[in-house]
């Protein structure tokens, strides 16, 4: 078992799209409701700081494993994808040094059902974090995932997969990151 302590820094903006929990008030328009509640799309700690869920990084790493399709030496055509999915954990969220109350939104004309190519479009507001940085801890349970393999997959996840809404994996540009500091133990 190994631990990778990684400090990541954004190379593009980051946006979240958690489901809204509030209900519309009587006679409130959809647009007024969205304007009143858009901050609910953020993941926020009890003290009001925005956080990036641990699973965003785990899923980005797993997607990079599938995307790269690198074969495991001596294991035939087996790739690292399933080993990363089962053999890597991220327990703690990345707490950003920014309060939700200070985040601005961007107003977008998006499909009403949230599916790309939808015929009915509406204006929605999404939180936009222009830059971010933080440390995340990965626990690597599978010894087949070496330091170099892990780091390569994380680098590729930062460039080509991303995290959050409108990430590269979903045909977007947000959520890209670089590795600023990396320790393996």
Contact map, one row per residue, 1 for C-alpha under 8 A:
11100000000000000000000000000000000000000000000000000000000000000000000000000000000000000000000000000000000000000000000000000000000000000011111000000000000000000000000000000000000000000
11110000000000000000000000000000000000000000000000000000000000000000000000000000000000000000000000000000000000000000000000000000000000000011101000000000000000000000000000000000000000011
11111000000000000000000000000000000000000000000000000000000000000000000000000000000000000000000000000000000000000000000000000000000000001111000000000000000000000000000000000000000000011
01111100000000000000000000000000000000000000000000000000000000000000000000000000000000000000000000000000000000000000000000000000000000001111000000000000000000000000000000000000000001111
00111110000000000000000000000000000000000000000000000000000000000000000000000000000000000000000000000000000000000000000000000000000000111100000000000000000000000000000000000000000011110
00011111000000000000000000000000000000000000000000000000000000000000000000000000000000000000000000000000000000000000000000000000000000111100000000000000000000000000000000000000001111100
00001111100000000000000000000000000000000000000000000000000000000000000000000000000000000000000000000000000000000000000000000000000011110000000000000000000000000000000000000000001111000
00000111110000000000000000000000000000000000000000000000000000000000000000000000000000000000000000000000000000000000000000000000000011110000000000000000000000000000000000000000111110000
00000011111000000000000000000000000000000000000000000000000000000000000000000000000000000000000000000000000000000000000000000000001111000000000000000000000000000000000000000000111100000
00000001111111000000000000000000000000000000000000000000000000000000000000000000000000000000000000000000000000000000000000000000001110000000000000000000000000000000000000000011110000000
00000000111110000000000000000000000000000000000000000000000000000000000000000000000000000000000000000000000000000000000000000000001000000000000000000000000000000000000000000011110000000
00000000011111000000000000000000000000000000000000000000000000000000000000000000000000000000000000000000000000000000000000000000011000000000000000000000000000000000000000001111100000000
00000000011111100000000000000000000000000000000000000000000000000000000000000000000000000000000000000000000000000000000000000001111100000000000000000000000000000000000000000111000000000
00000000010111110000000000000000000000000000000000000000000000000000000000000000000000000000000000000000000000000000000000000001111100000000000000000000000000000011100000000111000000000
00000000000011111000000000000000000000000000000000000000000000000000000000000000000000000000000000000000000000000000000000000111100000000000000000000000000000000001110000000110000000000
00000000000001111100000000000000000000001110000000000000000000000000000000000000000000000000000000000000000000000000000000000111000000000000000000000000000000000001100000000000000000000
00000000000000111110000000000000000000001100000000000000000000000000000000000000000000000000000000000000000000000000000000000110000000000000000000000000000000000001100000000000000000000
00000000000000011111000000000000000000011110000000000000000000000000000000000000000000000000000000000000000000000000000000000000000000000000000000000000000000000000000000000000000000000
00000000000000001111100000000000000000011000000000000000000000000000000000000000000000000000000000000000000000000000000000000000000000000000000000000000000000000000000000000000000000000
00000000000000000111110000000000000011011000000000000000000000000000000000000000000000000000000000000000000000000000000000000000000000000000000000000000000000000000000000000000000000000
00000000000000000011111000000000000000010000000000000000000000000000000000000000000000000000000000000000000000000000000000000000000000000000000000000000000000000000000000000000000000000
00000000000000000001111100000000000010000000000000000000000000000000000000000000000000000000000000000000000000000000000000000000000000000000000000000000000000000000000000000000000000000
00000000000000000000111110000000000000000000000000000000000000000000000000000000000000000000000000000000000000000000000000000000000000000000000000000000000000000000000000000000000000000
00000000000000000000011111011100100000000000000000000000000000000000000000000000000000000000000000000000000000000000000000000000000000000000000000000000000000000000000000000000000000000
00000000000000000000001111110000100000000000000000000000000000000000000000000000000000000000000000000000000000000000000000000000000000000000000000000000000000000000000000000000000000000
00000000000000000000000111110000000000000000000000000000000000000000000000000000000000000000000000000000000000000000000000000000000000000000000000000000000000000000000000000000000000000
00000000000000000000000011111000000000000000000000000000000000000000000000000000000000000000000000000000000000000000000000000000000000000000000000000000000000000000000000000000000000000
00000000000000000000000111111101100000000000000000000000000000000000000000000000000000000000000000000000000000000000000000000000000000000000000000000000000000000000000000000000000000000
00000000000000000000000100111111100000000000000000000000000000000000000000000000000000000000000000000000000000000000000000000000000000000000000000000000000000000000000000000000000000000
00000000000000000000000100011111110000000000000000000000000000000000000000000000000000000000000000000000000000000000000000000000000000000000000000000000000000000000000000000000000000000
00000000000000000000000000001111111000000000000000000000000000000000000000000000000000000000000000000000000000000000000000110000000000000000000000000000000000000000000000000000000000000
00000000000000000000000000011111111100000000000000000000000000000000000000000000000000000000000000000000000000000000000000000000000000000000000000000000000000000000000000000000000000000
00000000000000000000000110011111111110000000000000000000000000000000000000000000000000000000000000000000000000000000000000000000000000000000000000000000000000000000000000000000000000000
00000000000000000000000000000111111111000000000000000000000000000000000000000000000000000000000000000000000000000000000000011000000000000000000000000000000000000000000000000000000000000
00000000000000000000000000000011111111000000000000000000000000000000000000000000000000000000000000000000000000000000000000011000000000000000000000000000000000000000000000000000000000000
00000000000000000000000000000001111111000000000000000000000000000000000000000000000000000000000000000000000000000000000000000000000000000000000000000000000000000000000000000000000000000
00000000000000000001010000000000111111111000000000000000000000000000000000000000000000000000000000000000000000000000000000000000000000000000000000000000000000000000000000000000000000000
00000000000000000001000000000000011111111000000000000000000000000000000000000000000000000000000000000000100000000000000000001110000000000000000000000000000000000000000000000000000000000
00000000000000000000000000000000000011111100000000000000000000000000000000000000000000000000000000010000000000000000000000000110000000000000000000000000000000000000000000000000000000000
00000000000000000111100000000000000011111110000000000000000000000000000000000000000000000000000000000000000000000000000000000000000000000000000000000000000000000000000000000000000000000
00000000000000011111000000000000000011111110000000000000000000000000000000000000000000000000000000000000000000000000000000000110000000000000000000000000000000000000000000000000000000000
00000000000000011100000000000000000000111111000001000000000000000000000000000000000000000000000000010000000000000000000000000010000000000000000000000000000000000000000000000000000000000
00000000000000010100000000000000000000011111100001111000000000000000000000000000000000000000000000000000000000000000000000000000000000000000000000000000000000000000000000000000000000000
00000000000000000000000000000000000000000111111111100000000000000000000000000000000000000000000000010000000000000000000000000000000000000000000000000000000000000000000000000000000000000
00000000000000000000000000000000000000000011111111100000000000000000000000000000000000000000000000000000000000000000000000000000000000000000000000000000000000000000000000000000000000000
00000000000000000000000000000000000000000001111110000000000000000000000000000000000000000000000000000000000000000000000000000000000000000000000000000000000000000000000000000000000000000
00000000000000000000000000000000000000000001111110000000000000000000000000000000000000000000000000000000000000000000000000000000000000000000000000000000000000000000000000000000000000000
00000000000000000000000000000000000000000001111111000000000000000000000000000000000000000000000000111000000000000000000000000000000000000000000000000000000000000000000000000000000000000
00000000000000000000000000000000000000000001111111100000000000000000000000000000000000000000001111110000000000000000000000000000000000000000000000000000000000000000000000000000000000000
00000000000000000000000000000000000000000111100111110000000000000000000000000000000000000000001111110000000000000000000000000000000000000000000000000000000000000000000000000000000000000
00000000000000000000000000000000000000000011100011111000000000000000000000000000000000000000111100000000000000000000000000000000000000000000000000000000000000000000000000000000000000000
00000000000000000000000000000000000000000010000001111101000000000000000000000000000000000000111100000000000000000000000000000000000000000000000000000000000000000000000000000000000000000
00000000000000000000000000000000000000000010000000111111100000000000000000000000000000000001110000000000000000000000000000000000000000000000000000000000000000000000000000000000000000000
00000000000000000000000000000000000000000000000000011111110000000000000000000000000000000111110000000000000000000000000000000000000000010000000000000000000000000000000000000000000000000
00000000000000000000000000000000000000000000000000001111111000000000000000000000000000000100100000000000000000000000000000000000000000000000000000000000000000000000000000000000000000000
00000000000000000000000000000000000000000000000000011111111100000000000000000000000000000000000000000000000000000000000000000000000000000000000000000000000000000011000000000000000000000
00000000000000000000000000000000000000000000000000001111111110000000000000000000000000000100000000000000000000000000000000000000000000000000000000000000000000000010000000000000000000000
00000000000000000000000000000000000000000000000000000111111111000000000000000000000010011100000000000000000000000000000000000000000000000000000000000000000000000000000000000000000000000
00000000000000000000000000000000000000000000000000000011111111100000000000000000000000000000000000000000000000000000000000000000000000000000000000000000000000000000000000000000000000000
00000000000000000000000000000000000000000000000000000001111111110000000000000000000000000000000000000000000000000000000000000000000000000000000000000000010011001110000000000000000000000
00000000000000000000000000000000000000000000000000000000111111111000000000000000000100000000000000000000000000000000000000000000000000000000000000000000110010000000000000000000000000000
00000000000000000000000000000000000000000000000000000000011111111100000000000000110110000000000000000000000000000000000000000000000000000000000000000000000000000000000000000000000000000
00000000000000000000000000000000000000000000000000000000001111111110000000000000100000000000000000000000000000000000000000000000000000000000000000000000000010001000000000000000000000000
00000000000000000000000000000000000000000000000000000000000111111111000000000000100000000000000000000000000000000000000000000000000000000000000000000000110110011000000000000000000000000
00000000000000000000000000000000000000000000000000000000000011111111110000000011110100000000000000000000000000000000000000000000000000000000000000000000100000000000000000000000000000000
00000000000000000000000000000000000000000000000000000000000001111111100000000001100000000000000000000000000000000000000000000000000000000000000000000000000000000000000000000000000000000
00000000000000000000000000000000000000000000000000000000000000111111100000000000000000000000000000000000000000000000000000000000000000000000000000000000000000000000000000000000000000000
00000000000000000000000000000000000000000000000000000000000000011111110000000000000000000000000000000000000000000000000000000000000000000000000000000000100000000000000000000000000000000
00000000000000000000000000000000000000000000000000000000000000001111111000000011100000000000000000000000000000000000000000000000000000000000000000000000000000000000000000000000000000000
00000000000000000000000000000000000000000000000000000000000000001001111100000011000000000000000000000000000000000000000000000000000000000000000000000000000000000000000000000000000000000
00000000000000000000000000000000000000000000000000000000000000000000111110111111000000000000000000000000000000000000000000000000000000000000000000000000000000000000000000000000000000000
00000000000000000000000000000000000000000000000000000000000000000000011111111111000000000000000000000000000000000000000000000000000000000000000000000000000000000000000000000000000000000
00000000000000000000000000000000000000000000000000000000000000000000001111110000000000000000000000000000000000000000000000000000000000000000000000000000000000000000000000000000000000000
00000000000000000000000000000000000000000000000000000000000000000000000111110000000000000000000000000000000000000000000000000000000000000000000000000000000000000000000000000000000000000
00000000000000000000000000000000000000000000000000000000000000000000001111111100000000000000000000000000000000000000000000000000000000000000000000000000000000000000000000000000000000000
00000000000000000000000000000000000000000000000000000000000000000000001111111100000000000000000000000000000000000000000000000000000000000000000000000000000000000000000000000000000000000
00000000000000000000000000000000000000000000000000000000000000000000001100111110000000000000000000000000000000000000000000000000000000000000000000000000000000000000000000000000000000000
00000000000000000000000000000000000000000000000000000000000000000000001100111111000000000000000000000000000000000000000000000000000000000000000000000000000000000000000000000000000000000
00000000000000000000000000000000000000000000000000000000000000001000111100001111111000000000000000000000000000000000000000000000000000000000000000000000000000000000000000000000000000000
00000000000000000000000000000000000000000000000000000000000000001100111100000111111100000000000000000000000000000000000000000000000000000000000010000000000000000000000000000000000000000
00000000000000000000000000000000000000000000000000000000000001111100100000000011111110000000000000000000000000000000000000000000000000000000000000000000000000000000000000000000000000000
00000000000000000000000000000000000000000000000000000000000001001000000000000011111111000000000000000000000000000000000000000000000000000000000000000000000000000000000000000000000000000
00000000000000000000000000000000000000000000000000000000000000000000000000000011111111110000000000000000000000000000000000000000000000000000010110000000000000000000000000000000000000000
00000000000000000000000000000000000000000000000000000000000011001000000000000001111111110000000000000000000000000000000000000000000000000000010010000000000000000000000000000000000000000
00000000000000000000000000000000000000000000000000000000010001000000000000000000111111110000000000000000000000000000000000000000000000000000000000000000000000000000000000000000000000000
00000000000000000000000000000000000000000000000000000000000000000000000000000000011111110000000000000000000000000000000000000000000000000000000000000000000000000000000000000000000000000
00000000000000000000000000000000000000000000000000000000000000000000000000000000001111111000000000000000000000000000000000000000000000000001110000000000000000000000000000000000000000000
00000000000000000000000000000000000000000000000000000000010000000000000000000000001111111100000000000000000000000000000000000000000000000111110000000000000000000000000000000000000000000
00000000000000000000000000000000000000000000000000000000010000000000000000000000000000111110000000000000000000000000000000000000000000000111100000000000000000000000000000000000000000000
00000000000000000000000000000000000000000000000000000110110000000000000000000000000000011111100000000000000000000000000000000000000000011110000000000000000000000000000000000000000000000
00000000000000000000000000000000000000000000000000000100000000000000000000000000000000001111100000000000000000000000000000000000000000001100000000000000000000000000000000000000000000000
00000000000000000000000000000000000000000000000000001100000000000000000000000000000000000111110000000000000000000000000000000000000000011000000000000000000000000000000000000000000000000
00000000000000000000000000000000000000000000000000111110000000000000000000000000000000000111111000000000000000000000000000000000000000010000000000000000000000000000000000000000000000000
00000000000000000000000000000000000000000000000000111100000000000000000000000000000000000001111100000000000000000000000000000000000001110000000000000000000000000000000000000000000000000
00000000000000000000000000000000000000000000000011110000000000000000000000000000000000000000111110000000000000000000000000000000000001000000000000000000000000000000000000000000000000000
00000000000000000000000000000000000000000000000011110000000000000000000000000000000000000000011111000000000000000000000000000000000111000000000000000000000000000000000000000000000000000
00000000000000000000000000000000000000000000000011000000000000000000000000000000000000000000001111100000000000000000000000000000000000000000000000000000000000000000000000000000000000000
00000000000000000000000000000000000000000000000011000000000000000000000000000000000000000000000111110110000000000000000000000000000000000000000000000000000000000000000000000000000000000
00000000000000000000000000000000000000000000000111000000000000000000000000000000000000000000000011111110000000000000000000000000000000000000000000000000000000000000000000000000000000000
00000000000000000000000000000000000000100101000111000000000000000000000000000000000000000000000001111110000000000000000000000000000000000000000000000000000000000000000000000000000000000
00000000000000000000000000000000000000000000000100000000000000000000000000000000000000000000000000111110000000000000000000000000000000000000000000000000000000000000000000000000000000000
00000000000000000000000000000000000000000000000000000000000000000000000000000000000000000000000001111111000000000000000000000000000000000000000000000000000000000000000000000000000000000
00000000000000000000000000000000000000000000000000000000000000000000000000000000000000000000000001111111100000000000000000000011100000000000000000000000000000000000000000000000000000000
00000000000000000000000000000000000000000000000000000000000000000000000000000000000000000000000000000111110000000000000000000011100000000000000000000000000000000000000000000000000000000
00000000000000000000000000000000000001000000000000000000000000000000000000000000000000000000000000000011111000000000000000001111000000000000000000000000000000000000000000000000000000000
00000000000000000000000000000000000000000000000000000000000000000000000000000000000000000000000000000001111100000000000000001111000000000000000000000000000000000000000000000000000000000
00000000000000000000000000000000000000000000000000000000000000000000000000000000000000000000000000000000111110000000000000111100000000000000000000000000000000000000000000000000000000000
00000000000000000000000000000000000000000000000000000000000000000000000000000000000000000000000000000000011111000000000000111100000000000000000000000000000000000000000000000000000000000
00000000000000000000000000000000000000000000000000000000000000000000000000000000000000000000000000000000001111100000000011110000000000000000000000000000000000000000000000000000000000000
00000000000000000000000000000000000000000000000000000000000000000000000000000000000000000000000000000000000111110100000011110000000000000000000000000000000000000000000000000000000000000
00000000000000000000000000000000000000000000000000000000000000000000000000000000000000000000000000000000000011111111111111000000000000000000000000000000000000000000000000000000000000000
00000000000000000000000000000000000000000000000000000000000000000000000000000000000000000000000000000000000001111110010111000000000000000000000000000000000000000000000000000000000000000
00000000000000000000000000000000000000000000000000000000000000000000000000000000000000000000000000000000000000111110010100000000000000000000000000000000000000000000000000000000000000000
00000000000000000000000000000000000000000000000000000000000000000000000000000000000000000000000000000000000001111111010000000000000000000000000000000000000000000000000000000000000000000
00000000000000000000000000000000000000000000000000000000000000000000000000000000000000000000000000000000000000111111110000000000000000000000000000000000000000000000000000000000000000000
00000000000000000000000000000000000000000000000000000000000000000000000000000000000000000000000000000000000000100111110000000000000000000000000000000000000000000000000000000000000000000
00000000000000000000000000000000000000000000000000000000000000000000000000000000000000000000000000000000000000100011111000000000000000000000000000000000000000000000000000000000000000000
00000000000000000000000000000000000000000000000000000000000000000000000000000000000000000000000000000000000000111111111110000000000000000000000000000000000000000000000000000000000000000
00000000000000000000000000000000000000000000000000000000000000000000000000000000000000000000000000000000000000100000111110000000000000000000000000000000000000000000000000000000000000000
00000000000000000000000000000000000000000000000000000000000000000000000000000000000000000000000000000000000000111000011111000000000000000000000000000000000000000000000000000000000000000
00000000000000000000000000000000000000000000000000000000000000000000000000000000000000000000000000000000000011110000011111100000000000000000000000000000000000000000000000000000000000000
00000000000000000000000000000000000000000000000000000000000000000000000000000000000000000000000000000000000011110000000111110000000000000000000000000000000000000000000000000000000000000
00000000000000000000000000000010000000000000000000000000000000000000000000000000000000000000000000000000001111000000000011111000000000000000000000000000000000000000000000000000000000000
00000000000000000000000000000010011000000000000000000000000000000000000000000000000000000000000000000000001111000000000001111100000000000000000000000000000000000000000000000000000000000
00000000000000000000000000000000011001000000000000000000000000000000000000000000000000000000000000000000111100000000000000111110000000000000000000000000000000000000000000000000000000000
00000000000000111000000000000000000001101000000000000000000000000000000000000000000000000000000000000000111100000000000000011111000000000000000000000000000000000000000000000000000000000
00000000000000111000000000000000000001101100000000000000000000000000000000000000000000000000000000000011110000000000000000001111100000000000000000000000000000000000000000000000000000000
00000000000011110000000000000000000000000000000000000000000000000000000000000000000000000000000000000011110000000000000000000111110000000000000000000000000000000000000000000000000000000
00000000000011100000000000000000000000000000000000000000000000000000000000000000000000000000000000000011000000000000000000000011111100000000000000000000000000000000000000000000000000000
00000000000111000000000000000000000000000000000000000000000000000000000000000000000000000000000000000000000000000000000000000001111100000000000000000000000000000000000000000000000000000
00000000111111000000000000000000000000000000000000000000000000000000000000000000000000000000000000000000000000000000000000000000111110000000000000000000000000000000000000000000000000000
00000000110011000000000000000000000000000000000000000000000000000000000000000000000000000000000100000000000000000000000000000000111111000000000000000000000000000000000000000000000000000
00000011110000000000000000000000000000000000000000000000000000000000000000000000000000000000000100000000000000000000000000000000001111100000000000000000000000000000000000000000000000000
00000011100000000000000000000000000000000000000000000000000000000000000000000000000000000000011100000000000000000000000000000000000111110000000000000000000000000000000000000000000000000
00001111000000000000000000000000000000000000000000000000000000000000000000000000000000000000010000000000000000000000000000000000000011111000000000000000000000000000000000000000000000000
00001111000000000000000000000000000000000000000000000100000000000000000000000000000000000101110000000000000000000000000000000000000001111100000000000000000000000000000000000000000000000
00111100000000000000000000000000000000000000000000000000000000000000000000000000000000000111000000000000000000000000000000000000000000111110000000000000000000000000000000000000000000000
00111100000000000000000000000000000000000000000000000000000000000000000000000000000000011110000000000000000000000000000000000000000000011111000000000000000000000000000000000000000000000
11110000000000000000000000000000000000000000000000000000000000000000000000000000000000011100000000000000000000000000000000000000000000001111100000000000000000000000000000000000000000000
11110000000000000000000000000000000000000000000000000000000000000000000000000000000000111000000000000000000000000000000000000000000000000111111010000000000000000000000000000000000000000
11000000000000000000000000000000000000000000000000000000000000000000000000000000000000111000000000000000000000000000000000000000000000000011111000000000000000000000000000000000000000000
10000000000000000000000000000000000000000000000000000000000000000000000000000000001100110000000000000000000000000000000000000000000000000001111110000000000000000000000000000000000000000
11000000000000000000000000000000000000000000000000000000000000000000000000000000000000000000000000000000000000000000000000000000000000000001111111000000000000000000000000000000000000000
00000000000000000000000000000000000000000000000000000000000000000000000000000000001000000000000000000000000000000000000000000000000000000000011111000000000000000000000000000000000000000
00000000000000000000000000000000000000000000000000000000000000000000000000000001001100000000000000000000000000000000000000000000000000000001011111101100000000000000000000000000000000000
00000000000000000000000000000000000000000000000000000000000000000000000000000000000000000000000000000000000000000000000000000000000000000000001111111100000000000000000000000000000000000
00000000000000000000000000000000000000000000000000000000000000000000000000000000000000000000000000000000000000000000000000000000000000000000000011111110000000000000000000000000000000010
00000000000000000000000000000000000000000000000000000000000000000000000000000000000000000000000000000000000000000000000000000000000000000000000001111111000000000000000000000000000000000
00000000000000000000000000000000000000000000000000000000000000000000000000000000000000000000000000000000000000000000000000000000000000000000000011111111100000000000000000000000000000000
00000000000000000000000000000000000000000000000000000000000000000000000000000000000000000000000000000000000000000000000000000000000000000000000011111111110000000000000000000000000000000
00000000000000000000000000000000000000000000000000000000000000000000000000000000000000000000000000000000000000000000000000000000000000000000000000111111111000000000000000000000000000000
00000000000000000000000000000000000000000000000000000000000000000000000000000000000000000000000000000000000000000000000000000000000000000000000000011111111100000000000000000000000000000
00000000000000000000000000000000000000000000000000000000000010011001000000000000000000000000000000000000000000000000000000000000000000000000000000001111111110000000000000000000000000000
00000000000000000000000000000000000000000000000000000000000110010000000000000000000000000000000000000000000000000000000000000000000000000000000000000111111111000000000000000000000000000
00000000000000000000000000000000000000000000000000000000000000000000000000000000000000000000000000000000000000000000000000000000000000000000000000000011111111100000000000000000011000000
00000000000000000000000000000000000000000000000000000000000000010000000000000000000000000000000000000000000000000000000000000000000000000000000000000001111111111000000000000000000000000
00000000000000000000000000000000000000000000000000000000000110110000000000000000000000000000000000000000000000000000000000000000000000000000000000000000111111111100000000000000000000000
00000000000000000000000000000000000000000000000000000000000100000000000000000000000000000000000000000000000000000000000000000000000000000000000000000000011111111100000000000011110000000
00000000000000000000000000000000000000000000000000000000000000000000000000000000000000000000000000000000000000000000000000000000000000000000000000000000001111111100000100000001110000000
00000000000000000000000000000000000000000000000000000000000000010000000000000000000000000000000000000000000000000000000000000000000000000000000000000000000111111100000110000001000000000
00000000000000000000000000000000000000000000000000000000000100110000000000000000000000000000000000000000000000000000000000000000000000000000000000000000000111111110001110000001000000000
00000000000000000000000000000000000000000000000000000000000100000000000000000000000000000000000000000000000000000000000000000000000000000000000000000000000011111111001110000111100000000
00000000000001000000000000000000000000000000000000000001100100000000000000000000000000000000000000000000000000000000000000000000000000000000000000000000000000001111101000000111000000000
00000000000001111000000000000000000000000000000000000001000000000000000000000000000000000000000000000000000000000000000000000000000000000000000000000000000000000111111000000110000000000
00000000000001111000000000000000000000000000000000000000000000000000000000000000000000000000000000000000000000000000000000000000000000000000000000000000000000000011111000000110000000000
00000000000000100000000000000000000000000000000000000000000000000000000000000000000000000000000000000000000000000000000000000000000000000000000000000000000000000001111101111110000000000
00000000000000000000000000000000000000000000000000000000000000000000000000000000000000000000000000000000000000000000000000000000000000000000000000000000000000001111111111111111000000000
00000000000000000000000000000000000000000000000000000000000000000000000000000000000000000000000000000000000000000000000000000000000000000000000000000000000000111100011111111111000000000
00000000000000000000000000000000000000000000000000000000000000000000000000000000000000000000000000000000000000000000000000000000000000000000000000000000000000011100001111110000000000000
00000000000000000000000000000000000000000000000000000000000000000000000000000000000000000000000000000000000000000000000000000000000000000000000000000000000000000000011111110000000000000
00000000000000000000000000000000000000000000000000000000000000000000000000000000000000000000000000000000000000000000000000000000000000000000000000000000000000000000011111111000000000000
00000000000000000000000000000000000000000000000000000000000000000000000000000000000000000000000000000000000000000000000000000000000000000000000000000000000000000000011111111100000000000
00000000000100000000000000000000000000000000000000000000000000000000000000000000000000000000000000000000000000000000000000000000000000000000000000000000000000000000011100111111000000000
00000000000111100000000000000000000000000000000000000000000000000000000000000000000000000000000000000000000000000000000000000000000000000000000000000000000000000111111100011111000000000
00000000011111100000000000000000000000000000000000000000000000000000000000000000000000000000000000000000000000000000000000000000000000000000000000000000000001000111111100001111100000000
00000000011111000000000000000000000000000000000000000000000000000000000000000000000000000000000000000000000000000000000000000000000000000000000000000000000001111110001100001111110000000
00000001111100000000000000000000000000000000000000000000000000000000000000000000000000000000000000000000000000000000000000000000000000000000000000000000000001100100000000000011111000000
00000001111000000000000000000000000000000000000000000000000000000000000000000000000000000000000000000000000000000000000000000000000000000000000000000000001001100000000000000001111100000
00000111100000000000000000000000000000000000000000000000000000000000000000000000000000000000000000000000000000000000000000000000000000000000000000000000001000000000000000000000111111000
00000111100000000000000000000000000000000000000000000000000000000000000000000000000000000000000000000000000000000000000000000000000000000000000000000000000000000000000000000000011111000
00001111000000000000000000000000000000000000000000000000000000000000000000000000000000000000000000000000000000000000000000000000000000000000000000000000000000000000000000000000001111100
00011110000000000000000000000000000000000000000000000000000000000000000000000000000000000000000000000000000000000000000000000000000000000000000000000000000000000000000000000000001111110
00011100000000000000000000000000000000000000000000000000000000000000000000000000000000000000000000000000000000000000000000000000000000000000000000000000000000000000000000000000000011111
01111000000000000000000000000000000000000000000000000000000000000000000000000000000000000000000000000000000000000000000000000000000000000000000000100000000000000000000000000000000001111
01110000000000000000000000000000000000000000000000000000000000000000000000000000000000000000000000000000000000000000000000000000000000000000000000000000000000000000000000000000000000111
